[in-house]
Amino acid sequence: MTSPTTSNDAEVQALRREVCALHQELVRWGLVAWTSGNVSARVPGTQLMLIKPSGVSYDALTPETLVLTDLHGTPQQDGATPSSDTGAHGYVYRAMPDVGGIVHTHSPYATAWAARSEPIPCAVTAIADEFGAEIPVGPFAMIGNDEIGRGIVDTLSGHPSPAVLMAQHGPFTIGPTPRAAVKAAVMCEDAARTIHLARQQGQVEPLPPEHIAALHHRYQNVYGQRTEHSDPTEGRNQ
Ligand SMILES: O=C(CO)[C@@H](O)[C@@H](O)COP(=O)(O)O
């Protein structure tokens, strides 16, 4: 695919519809308050990405209002201002070529762990399945430049987790597709809530590393449907 220079490229149009629909998943799964989350997708085969316009409510979002930018966040067409986190998303896409989608939310339980700058321990099989380790914490970084993106890349490069809790801010998730990144955001909030609840009644202990590795491998490579009709993002986040 050549780099699309206009938004009428058929593949970009399909990606617009997918990314717009995925923003509704943030609402459906209770991951956002008001406009506090965003989803982006790399445009395959290009140096471009699609991202939510800043401050636009999810019920007003349409495929056409998503902002097409280069990977430094420069809009490619006149129109809405891209998300506050465009710099962070673009930095990750430039540094991690296998990443096809990125999500940022302020989901309550995961953000509470981020507020404490505390990683979520890999204490249940569901966390081993999706994250393959504890869900790590990244450094505090101000919004609007490369700092957050650099913190995401420094934390997740070489780490099995598709989620990072940026200290005193909230979760960012990555995936090979935007749907995989949304799934990681959903599962990150689920993990944060589960371990929060468990710790109300006592201590939790991480699973043994060998069990974490075996569980992660099974989930990423065996779980779910392995037919040509299966969803390529189910059970595989990297
Ligand atoms: O975290 C922040 C601001 O602190 C932003 O990601 C969040 O408010 C969403 O901003 P956008 O509407 O994507 O510009």
The ligand as an SDF file (V2000), in Angstrom:
LIG
                    3D

 14 13  0  0  0  0  0  0  0  0999 V2000
   -4.3260   11.9230   30.1650 O   0  0  0  0  0  0  0  0  0  0  0  0
   -4.7030   12.9010   29.5610 C   0  0  0  0  0  0  0  0  0  0  0  0
   -4.6410   14.2490   30.1580 C   0  0  0  0  0  0  0  0  0  0  0  0
   -4.0960   14.1380   31.4570 O   0  0  0  0  0  0  0  0  0  0  0  0
   -5.2920   12.7110   28.2080 C   0  0  0  0  0  0  0  0  0  0  0  0
   -4.7870   11.5220   27.6980 O   0  0  0  0  0  0  0  0  0  0  0  0
   -6.8000   12.5280   28.2680 C   0  0  0  0  0  0  0  0  0  0  0  0
   -7.3740   13.6250   28.9050 O   0  0  0  0  0  0  0  0  0  0  0  0
   -7.3590   12.3660   26.8760 C   0  0  0  0  0  0  0  0  0  0  0  0
   -7.0060   13.5020   26.1400 O   0  0  0  0  0  0  0  0  0  0  0  0
   -7.4630   13.6250   24.5970 P   0  0  0  0  0  0  0  0  0  0  0  0
   -8.9550   13.8470   24.5760 O   0  0  0  0  0  0  0  0  0  0  0  0
   -7.1010   12.3310   23.8960 O   0  0  0  0  0  0  0  0  0  0  0  0
   -6.6620   14.8060   24.0850 O   0  0  0  0  0  0  0  0  0  0  0  0
  1  2  2  0
  2  3  1  0
  2  5  1  0
  3  4  1  0
  5  6  1  0
  5  7  1  0
  7  8  1  0
  7  9  1  0
  9 10  1  0
 10 11  1  0
 11 12  2  0
 11 13  1  0
 11 14  1  0
M  END
$$$$
